């Protein structure tokens, strides 16, 4: 049975975070790295949207993720 990654919600078999959200040591990547990657993913999915809208939507999504909901950038959005 899969569970969602606590950083991005991707289904995973075990652990708290998926391979995309962790570094080479299996630790959660820092906020800025993950935020940039998530915004880039959104941009590939929605190339017509401007960067500010993509960033705002990404922060909104991250607010729903256990790994990020208490992060100052997310709380202060």
PyMOL commands that set and color helices and strands:
alter all, ss='L'
color gray80, all
select helices_A, chain A and resi 31-45+51-62+72-75
alter helices_A, ss='H'
color red, helices_A
select strands_A, chain A and resi 3-4+11-12
alter strands_A, ss='S'
color yellow, strands_A
deselect
rebuild
show_as cartoon
